[in-house]
């Protein structure tokens, strides 16, 4: 499931967070405290996990933004 893969990526980058509390509305910066380095690491993990490269910088705010990007822009589904 796509949502679980995103949670796994977040856990890789920020292992201290309880994955059961993460929802589509979870704010990556405010709720999880991710800084620009962590966001870059998430982007790199997304590229590796889903075998694509970002064409331009993307500013994800929530977990739902990541899911929408993967589904809408990259055609990746559950």
Secondary structure, DSSP 8 states (H G I E B T S, - for coil): -HHHHHHHHHHHH-TTS-GGG--TT-BTTTTT---HHHHHHHHHHHHHHHT---SS-----BHHHHHHIIIIIT----
